[in-house]
Structure formats: structure tokens, C-alpha cells
Amino acid sequence: MSSKEGSGGFRKRKHDNFPHNQRREGKDVNSSSPVMLAFKSFQQELDARHDKYERLVKLSRDITVESKRTIFLLHRITSAPDMEEILTESEVKLDGVRQKILQVAQELSVEDMHQFHRAITTAFL
């Protein structure tokens, strides 16, 4: 072991000599520069696209869950008198699924559907 390494076995790195959390002076960024304005607009566009993707993923999961619940509800039909109640309840659940599919269609009406196909594919398989 050399004298630089010390007793712990770790060498002191060059960047350890600099104080932590110190900003470089004189490098202020002009927030009204064209480059910064362009990046802010890109940031807003990407944030909006990400938010839309997340909304579509949530709608897709909701469609899948409600569809499964409706299927399991329909599997419970065993007796004739209970059948009408189950069918009306399943119709209400299917209306909810239709509304969510309509929401997906509205989200994708102005966008290229292929940009968001991974977000909605599982609901429509």
C-alpha cells in the first residue's frame, strides 16, 4: 500500500479535492434564449405525450378488469330466476366498458394511433 491510499485501501480521487455542491460561476443560463425556449417547448410536448400514454394505459387496464368481471359474472348464471338479474348487471358493466373504449377513441382521435399502440394493445386482445 502506498502512502496515498491510507489505511482504508481506497485512493483519494482527484474530484474529492473540490468542494461539493459548488456551482461554477459565470455560467448563468439565459432562460429567454431561443435554444432554451425550444427545449421548453420540447419538454411540454414530451410531457403531454407521456401523460396521454399514461392515461391510455390506465384506460386499457380498466377495460381489461371490467371485461374480466363481466365474464366472471356471466359464468355465475346457473338458475333461470337469477339469470335476468345477472344479465342486467352485466349489461351495465358492458356499458362502462363501452364508455372506456369511447374515451380511448377520443384520446386517439387527433394522434397517430401507432404511437400509442403498446398502451392499449392489452385491452383489445
C-alpha positions in Angstrom: 0.0 0.0 0.0 1.3 3.4 -0.9 1.1 6.4 1.4 -1.6 7.9 -0.8 -4.0 5.1 -0.2 -4.2 5.3 3.6 -5.4 2.6 5.9 -8.7 2.0 4.3 -7.3 0.8 1.0 -9.1 3.5 -1.1 -7.2 6.0 -3.1 -8.3 9.6 -2.9 -9.7 10.7 -6.2 -9.0 14.0 -7.9 -12.6 15.1 -7.7 -12.6 14.7 -3.9 -10.5 17.8 -3.6 -13.3 20.0 -4.9 -16.0 21.3 -2.5 -19.3 19.6 -3.0 -22.4 21.4 -4.3 -20.5 24.3 -5.7 -21.8 25.9 -8.9 -19.5 27.2 -11.5 -19.6 31.0 -11.5 -20.2 33.0 -14.7 -22.1 30.2 -16.5 -25.7 31.5 -15.9 -28.2 30.3 -18.5 -30.3 32.8 -20.2 -33.8 31.4 -19.9 -35.1 33.6 -22.8 -32.6 32.3 -25.4 -34.0 30.6 -28.4 -32.4 27.3 -27.5 -33.9 27.3 -24.0 -37.3 28.2 -25.4 -37.1 25.4 -27.9 -36.2 22.9 -25.2 -39.0 24.1 -23.0 -41.5 23.6 -25.9 -40.0 20.1 -26.5 -40.4 19.4 -22.8 -44.0 20.4 -22.8 -44.7 18.3 -25.9 -43.0 15.2 -24.4 -44.8 15.7 -21.0 -48.1 15.9 -22.8 -47.4 12.8 -24.8 -46.2 10.9 -21.7 -49.4 12.0 -19.8 -51.6 10.8 -22.7 -49.7 7.4 -22.8 -50.3 7.0 -19.0 -54.0 7.8 -19.4 -54.3 5.3 -22.2 -52.5 2.6 -20.1 -54.9 3.3 -17.2 -57.9 3.1 -19.5 -56.6 -0.1 -21.0 -56.2 -1.7 -17.6 -59.7 -0.6 -16.6 -61.2 -2.1 -19.7 -59.4 -5.4 -19.0 -60.5 -5.5 -15.4 -64.2 -4.6 -16.2 -64.3 -7.1 -19.1 -63.0 -9.9 -16.8 -65.5 -9.0 -14.1 -68.3 -9.1 -16.7 -67.1 -12.5 -17.9 -66.9 -13.9 -14.4 -70.4 -12.5 -13.7 -71.8 -14.3 -16.7 -70.2 -17.5 -15.6 -72.4 -17.4 -12.5 -75.6 -17.9 -14.5 -76.9 -21.2 -13.1 -80.6 -20.8 -12.4 -83.3 -19.3 -14.5 -84.8 -16.8 -12.0 -81.3 -15.4 -11.2 -80.4 -15.1 -14.8 -82.3 -11.8 -15.6 -80.6 -10.0 -12.7 -77.1 -11.2 -13.8 -77.8 -10.2 -17.4 -78.9 -6.7 -16.5 -75.9 -6.3 -14.2 -73.6 -7.5 -16.9 -75.2 -5.1 -19.4 -74.4 -2.2 -17.0 -70.8 -3.4 -16.7 -70.5 -3.7 -20.5 -71.8 -0.1 -20.9 -69.0 1.0 -18.6 -66.5 -0.9 -20.9 -68.0 0.8 -23.9 -67.6 4.2 -22.3 -63.9 3.5 -21.6 -63.4 2.4 -25.2 -65.0 5.6 -26.3 -62.6 7.5 -24.1 -59.7 5.7 -25.7 -61.0 6.6 -29.2 -61.4 10.2 -28.2 -57.8 10.3 -26.8 -56.5 8.9 -30.1 -58.7 10.9 -32.5 -56.1 13.6 -33.1 -53.0 11.4 -32.7 -51.3 8.7 -34.7 -52.7 5.5 -33.1 -49.4 3.7 -33.8 -47.5 5.9 -31.4 -49.7 4.6 -28.5 -50.5 1.1 -29.6 -48.5 -0.5 -26.8 -50.6 1.4 -24.3 -53.9 0.0 -25.5 -53.0 -3.4 -27.1 -53.7 -5.5 -24.0 -57.2 -4.2 -23.6 -58.2 -5.2 -27.1 -56.6 -8.7 -27.4 
